[in-house]
Amino acid sequence: MVTTQTESVLRGSPYRADCPTRHILDRIGDRWTVLIVGALWDGSARFSELRRRIEGVSQKMLTQTLRGLERDGLVRRTVHPEVPVRVEYTLTEAGRTLREPLRALQEWSIAHLGEVSASQAAYDHANRPTPDSTERHK
């Protein structure tokens, strides 16, 4: 059986430039996605709660990431018609399936923090710029 290029893309091959799985990998590999999924692990949260839980995320980045997650079907946005309006975010069924793989990434980063930091320091030390000869003679 001959596989067409379209069939290959629909099956998913992230090594192909035209494969839509690259968008999915960009989304789930983003640090804010990892942190948002973690923050929604146990249930719903309001925007302000997410902002407090995820230190360093800007309002703009949180908004963009939540919209992208909603578009991709990973987060559900629920508007409660109250005064003032209450908006909550929760993981969808598809979003909940990401919890374990993303939790594994978080745990890996914690477990290997020392090794990675030491490697970065060694690399930076070995690759630091050396003063050129004109600098030494001043």
N, C-alpha and C positions, 0 to 999 in steps of 0.2 A: 504494500500500500504506500502511495506517495503522499507525504505530508506537505501541504501548502504553507507558505509563509504566514498567512492569516490564521490557519489552524494552530501553528506553532505559537503565535503571539497569544491567542486565546487560551491555550494551555498554560502559558506562562513560562518564560525563560528570561530571568532577570539579567542574563549576560548579553541579551540582545538590546541594542539601543532603542528600538521601537516598542519594547514590551511594557505594558501598563503596570506590571509588578514593580517596576522601578519607582513609580509614584508611591505605591504602598510601602515599599522599603524605606523611602525617604520619610514618609509619615511616621512609621513605627520606630524608625531609628533615630528620630529627633529627640533631643534631651527633654524638651518640654512635654512631648507626648508621653515619654516614659514616666515623668513626674506627675502628670495629670492622671494617667491611668492608675498610678500608685495612690494618688490622693483620693481617687474615686473608688478605691478597692472595696471599701466597706459600705458603700451606698452613695446617695445623692449629696451634692454640695452646691451652695450658691457661689456665684462668681467671687464675692468678697471673701468667702471662706477659702476658696482655692487660692486666691491671692495671698492670704495669710499663711497657708500651708506651704506654698511653694515660694520660698524666699528667692528674691532676685528676678522673678519674672515680671516684666512690665505689663501694664494693662493692655497695651497694643498687642504684645506677643501672646498673652493669654487669650485675648479675643480671637486673634488669627488662628491659633492652634485649636481652640474649641470649635470654631467654625469649620475648620478643615476636618476635624474628627467627626463632627456632626454630618458633614457632607459625605464622608467616607462610611457612614453608618456605624461608627464605633462609639459615639456618644449621643445621648438623647437630651435635647433641651426641652424642658417643660415650663410653660408660662402659667402661673396660677393667677387667675383674675381677682386679685385682691387690691386693696389700696394701702400702701403702694404695691405695685405689681411685684410678685415674687417669681424669680426664675431659678430653676434648679437644673443641674446637669447630673446625668447618671450614665454609667456604661450600658450599652446595649448588650444583647447576647453575644454578638461578634466581639464587642469590646471586652467582655468578660473573659473570652478565650485568650486574650493577650496578657492577662494578669500573670500567669505562671511564667511564660517566656521572658516577659519584661522584669519580673521579680528576680529571675535567674540572672539577668544582666546586672541588676542593681547589686545583688549579692556578690557576683563576680567582681564588680568594681570595688566593693568594700574589701573583699578578701585579698585582692591583688594591688591595693592602693600603695602599699609599701614598696613592692617590686617595681611598679610603674614609676613611682616618684623617684626611686633610686636610679632607674634607667634614664629618666629624663635629666636628672642632675648630672649623671656621667656623660651623657650625650652633649648637653649644653656646655659642660666644662671642656670636653674634647674639641668642640666645634666653635668655641668662642673666638671672636676676631682677634688676630694678633696685631699689635701696633706696627704700622709700616715703618720703614727705616727713617723717614723724615721726622716722624714723631719722636723717635729715640734720641735724635741729635738736637732737639730743641732745649 
